[in-house]
């Protein structure tokens, strides 16, 4: 009879909580964990009322951890959507988020949730999900209006302990944090009493051990240092291969300066603390230091011994972030340098590394790693991976093209198409070239036209479009007008934005050595528009921007009142002048290079760059500056965003505006 009364009480609490008209309903109406249910979402009063399709994510609190699953719903009557799903075996609480295109329905003050009040964890899940104090520890999915005060969060933990006292080890840290956040004065005595109780238990899980660590971190120091030290000593003694001992070892290895000792410590660490034993917990120490510790070892092998085997042979035990880093540092960077004519690297060697790294990187998309396991669904993780890895998979596709592995090239170009098509000029060039190679001329032309409308084309694409244009019997003299007509709307928007950003500031002069002989002074340029492009041989983005800058140089080649100067700055190799000239010659650019002067304060070749960066508050290169006919700085731009056509249009808009302004 007592149990029946408790169950009825729990159901009454749940009914009270969700008494308002809810957007979700489960059938059967009062299911149990493990049951198969039909979930119905009524979109009629929410942001998805007119949606043509609806997907969703279900966040289940099960055994005090979050399980996250994607769902696809089917239309079922007027603005209603349904799906069948199996509840997890210990589901205590579920929360749903529904999506269609970019529109998301999280519910507002009342999230789309259902509580299984009779199951341990129900009250805790409901309280934590809506607490700002735990935003970093739970799925961050509720609407801002749903967040509760810490006092209310504490109330839900008290309900948990009242109806499920056996959950104390699972919820003590949450209750203590809520207590501290909602109570004035020192609550350390309460913390100490609770921690002593928890430590008296045996065989504490990894999660509970870490909750003890986090709770110690909430206690004011140094007032509680003696207690903190004693608890940490107990943790190491009772659990020599546990979470706190592991954290200490991670820090020890990270801080070890001697490389050989660091390697020896790490080898022992792998035996004593195998990663498979800690898949249920991610500590702050691990998040901050583990990957840095591992990379320090892998990259030291490369730097000290030119030994890539450690990195390549151990990709399977490296984290996703490290494998992505390998793709960037060991393949993409040297591949791009090879294409730029500097620091040549064997393409065969790059492909050897890539054929190990990229399949491993792709395999990680099949499961959510522990650092995201209670934050993202599998689909959300895969979307994130695509955004993280698109640049690297593009490198891999270009490698496959060089080695004529065209099926693999297409596979990876198609893989990253949702992220890059029409948004990245280099991708558009490679993709349209693939279509032409496959004999899909009309499809290639349609693709190029859309890329041109988005102003994301390279000189190669423009030449290809011109060739197709002429083959249709059209006149060469009309091509420039035709090209500009394709991107007219885009350019008009861009023009308004750029003109609104114009400045008018005095700028100190410069005098620099020219690659064409003699020196160039800004004071001698009165009456001319001067375009400065600060770059360096070691700067990849600077070089990547040069095809667009070359288009701008060629456009104004016959105009003696527009001058382009490419300021080679911050170089550190002895023969940088010879190397820059060789690079420009190899690329076929007709550029006037100015060599930055030696800085009397530092001895580095960055005097002009240093002066301007301090005066106008910028850092990094490429940095473009346009100076008007009166010697005033009118426009600045830092970085390069990947589109040669957009860059030449940007320069042209400013130059033409300044030319007209003089009149």
NUFI-682245 format. One record per residue (C-alpha): residue in one letter; x, y, z. Coordinates in pm, whole numbers, plus 50000, padded with zeros to 5 digits. Layout:
aXYZ/...
% end
This chain:
x500005000050000/x502895023650088/x504515017549747/x501235023849568/x500805056949750/x504365067049655/x503795058849289/x500525078449291/x502285107749454/x505055106949194/x502535106048909/x500655135249066/x503875155749079/x504545147948713/x500995156648615/x501235189748801/x504515198048634/x503215192348286/x499585201948337/x499665228548067/x498915218747708/x502075201247594/x503455199647240/x504555163447288/x502605133047396/x503635096947445/x501555066447372/x500985046947589/x500295076747813/x502305063848112/x505095042647964/x507925025948153/x511645026248069/x512425001247795/x508965004347635/x508435011847269/x506405043747243/x504865066246983/x505925102147025/x503565128346881/x504705164246829/x502005190446782/x503645219346592/x500515240346552/x501415266346817/x505155267446765/x507785279746517/x507465248146303/x503745252246235/x504365255045859/x507275230945835/x507365207145539/x509445181845731/x510525177646093/x513525160446247/x514445160146610/x516805150446888/x515775132147205/x517895138147516/x517365110047768/x518635110948125/x519485074748197/x521485062548499/x522585098548557/x524075103948214/x522655118247894/x521905096047597/x521265115747278/x519465101946974/x518315116046641/x514725110246532/x512885115346205/x509175123046227/x506365116845978/x503395139245913/x500305126746097/x497305149646055/x497065187146084/x500475200446189/x501205168846388/x504275147046350/x504975112546493/x507735087246534/x508165053946709/x511105049346942/x512285026247218/x512905041947556/x516255033247712/x516195007747992/x516705033048272/x515125063848118/x514105087848393/x513555119348189/x513435129047822/x513645162747651/x512965168347281/x514165194847036/x512565196846691/x514145211346376/x513285220046019/x515925237045803/x517375264046029/x514275267546250/x514445251046592/x511675244946845/x513065239647197/x509865249147370/x510145281047568/x509545283947940/x508315247947939/x510675225647732/x509305195947539/x509945171547823/x508525140847995/x509465129048345/x509395092748460/x509135103248824/x509245067548955/x512745062148809/x515905073848992/x517365104648826/x514105120148706/x514185150448935/x517915155348889/x517695155148509/x514815179948508/x516635203448745/x520075201748582/x518845206748226/x517385240748318/x520215253148542/x522735278748421/x525115265948688/x525465233148494/x525285245948137/x528725231248059/x527815197048198/x524455190348030/x523135193647675/x522735230947619/x519345228547451/x516655246547649/x515275281047570/x516655309847778/x513265315047940/x513335279548080/x516295285048313/x515575282848686/x517075298448997/x519655278949195/x517185276449484/x514765258249253/x517555235449130/x518335226549491/x514655218749545/x514745192949266/x517835176149414/x516005174449748/x513045157949575/x515485132949425/x516905124049764/x513475123149926/x512005098049682/x515235080249578/x517655081949873/x519845055449711/x520975081449456/x523015101649706/x526375091749551/x525085103149212/x523705137049306/x525665149949607/x527925172749401/x524975188749222/x523195195349549/x526305210449707/x526905233649412/x523275244949416/x523585250049793/x526705271449754/x525185291949472/x521975298849661/x523295303750017/x525055333750167/x527945326350397/x530365297150430/x528895263150347/x532225244750386/x531045224950692/x528205210250483/x530665201950204/x533035184550446/x530305163950609/x528965152150274/x532385144350128/x533345123950436/x530165103750392/x530795097350022/x534445087850084/x533355062350344/x531785042150062/x533895016649877/x534375010849505/x533425045749398/x532955049049023/x535125071148804/x532265095848781/x531845097949158/x535595101749208/x535565130948967/x532505146249132/x534515146449456/x537355164749276/x534965190749134/x533325195949472/x536725202449631/x537275228649363/x534215247649486/x535545251149839/x537255284449925/x541045282049941/x543405284150123/x540985281850416/x540135245950324/x543545235350192/x544225210350471/x540895193150412/x541365193650034/x544845178450066/x543555150950295/x540715141650058/x543065140849760/x545425118649957/x542555094950032/x541615093949663/x545155084949556/x545515059049833/x542165041749777/x542265045049399/x545925044149284/x544755038448927/x541785061348960/x540755095048825/x542725118249056/x545905097349026/x545505098548648/x545075136448650/x548255140248855/x550165118548610/x548875137948309/x550145170448460/x553445154248551/x554045142148196/x552925175248047/x555385194648267/x558355171248211/x560965190448010/x563275161447927/x561935144547613/x563235109547690/x561795110748041/x558495123647901/x558295093747663/x559125069047941/x556505084348170/x553895083047895/x554625046347817/x554125038048186/x550985059648191/x549425039647907/x549895007348102/x548655020648435/x545785041848301/x544515025947977/x542145049047790/x539485021747778/x539105024348158/x538155061148145/x535565063747871/x532915074348123/x534685105448250/x536415135948105/x538155157248365/x539175193448325/x542815182548349/x542405157448070/x540585182947853/x543305209047907/x546485188447898/x546085153547752/x546185162547383/x548945188047443/x550965161447625/x550455136447343/x551225161547066/x554395172647243/x555655136947214/x554495130546856/x555775163446716/x559055161546911/x559805129046731/x559275147946405/x561205179446497/x564105162846676/x564535131046471/x562565136946149/x560675105946260/x557055106046142/x556435069546234/x555285076346590/x552525099246467/x551535078146167/x551645044446345/x549575056146641/x546685074446475/x544145049546608/x544845058646969/x545055096046904/x542005117746969/x539895131446686/x541425165846743/x544955152146709/x544135132646392/x542645164546247/x545815182946351/x547935156346177/x545925161545858/x546615198945872/x550275198845975/x551535167245806/x549565169345480/x547705201745408/x550455226445500/x553245208845308/x550855201945019/x549995238744987/x553645248445015/x554445224044737/x551835240644521/x553245274844608/x556755265544501/x558385267644842/x559645240445077/x559025212844827/x557685180544973/x557405147344795/x553795142544690/x554315104944720/x555275109745086/x552285132145149/x549975106444993/x551535079245208/x550725098945523/x547335109845393/x546255074145313/x546665066045684/x545385098445838/x542275106045631/x540535072045646/x541105072846023/x539715108146042/x536665097045847/x536165066046065/x535765088346372/x532485101246230/x530855067846315/x530735074746690/x530595104846919/x533815108047126/x533475111247500/x534145148747505/x530925153547302/x528995122247403/x526605140047640/x526325171347425/x525705160647064/x523715134446879/x525475113146617/x524025134146335/x525065166546506/x528565152246559/x528815142446193/x527755177346087/x530405191846315/x533035168046174/x532155179245822/x532715215645918/x535905207346109/x537365185145838/x536185200445509/x539455218845445/x541485187245507/x539295164845294/x539625190645017/x543405186145033/x542895148345012/x540645152444707/x543295173844535/x545925147344610/x543715120744452/x543335142444143/x547115145544106/x547485107744126/x544515103243889/x542445084844148/x539365102044014/x536775080444192/x538265089644528/x538565125844424/x534835126644348/x534015108544672/x535685135344884/x534545164644673/x530975152044710/x531505146445083/x532395182945148/x530025197344887/x527415208345148/x530075229845314/x532065242745017/x530015243844699/x529675279644569/x531295292044893/x534955284344820/x536545295644494/x539305269144498/x536765241544555/x534635255144270/x537635253644037/x538455217444123/x534815206344116/x534075222443777/x537285207643636/x536135173343752/x532765177943577/x534475188243253/x536835158543274/x533795135843312/x532305151142994/x529485168743184/x529895201843004/x526405215543063/x526485206343431/x529935222243459/x528725254043292/x525705256243523/x527975251143824/x530415277943705/x527615302743642/x526295298343997/x529835301544137/x530245333943939/x526935347244074/x528275340944424/x531555358044324/x533545327344422/x535665320844112/x539375318944032/x541235330943721/x541135294943595/x537345293543627/x537005327043451/x539205314443167/x537085282743144/x533855302743137/x535305325442871/x536235295342658/x532685281542688/x531305316142610/x533365319342292/x532485284042178/x528865295242174/x529835320741905/x529735350942131/x532135380442107/x535255382542323/x534745420042363/x531435413442540/x532735387942790/x533765412243067/x530305428143065/x528725393543068/x530835382643366/x530035413943562/x526325409743490/x526355375743659/x527495389943991/x525835424143965/x523495419744262/x526255405644481/x528605433944388/x526035460844460/x525565448044815/x529305445044858/x529885480044724/x527485496144972/x529155478245260/x532695487245153/x531945523845088/x530325526545431/x533575513845586/x535865539745423/x538125559745652/x540135591645601/x543265592345816/x546675608245774/x549455582945728/x553225586445773/x555385581845469/x557695553045383/x560825547245180/x561595511445075/x563865493244835/x562125481544516/x562595448744332/x562735469544012/x565725489244142/x566025521044344/x563655531144619/x559955539844637/x558755568544855/x555145574944947/x555845612244924/x556475607944550/x553035592344495/x550885623644539/x548055624044288/x548105586044264/x546105559044439/x548505535544620/x547565499544704/x549865482944961/x549805445445021/x551915433945318/x552965397545274/x555795372845338/x557165341045184/x556195321345495/x552565333445485/x550245308945307/x547145331445302/x549275359645157/x550285337744866/x546775324144823/x545495359844781/x547955367744502/x545945354244206/x543185378844298/x545695406844347/x547245398144012/x543835402543851/x543625437144012/x547145446343894/x546295436143539/x543005455243549/x544785488143626/x547985480943437/x547395508743185/x546435534043454/x549595551843573/x547605568343852/x547005535344034/x550085518944186/x550335484544347/x553195476944585/x553685443044751/x555565449145076/x557655418745172/x557845420845551/x559005401445858/x561265378545655/x563935359845852/x565955339645597/x569135354845454/x568275351945085/x564635362745111/x564985388244830/x566155361844585/x563435337844701/x560645363244669/x561715372744319/x561995336044218/x558505329144356/x556925358744175/x558655348943851/x557535312643882/x553925323443929/x554095347843639/x553015377843848/x554105412343730/x554445426744081/x556555455044219/x557995441444544/x559055465544817/x561365451945087/x560475463445436/x563255482645609/x565215470545909/x563625480346237/x566225499646440/x564645487646766/x564585450346691/x566855445046392/x564005427346208/x562865436345859/x559505450245965/x559985487646021/x557135499945799/x554765471745898/x555525477746267/x554885515246233/x551565510946051/x550295481946263/x550765502646578/x549305534246426/x546215517346283/x545765488746533/x546065457446322/x548135425846341/x548955397446107/x549255395045731/x548095397445459/x547205433345531/x545965455645249/x545885493545265/x544685518445005/x545985554245016/x544235581244814/x545575608444585/x545985632244880/x548145608145076/x545435597845325/x544655562045431/x541125553645310/x540735515945345/x542275486045525/x541625448645511/x543255420545709/x543365383945604/x542195365645295/x538835348445261/x539405326244959/x537865342344650/x540145358544388/x537145373344205/x535735388244524/x539135402744614/x539665419844277/x536135433944295/x536805446544646/x539965464644537/x538205477744225/x535255491644419/x537545512244645/x539885523444367/x537085533844132/x535275552144413/x538435571744498/x539035579944132/x535495593244097/x535675611144431/x538565632644307/x536385645744026/
% end
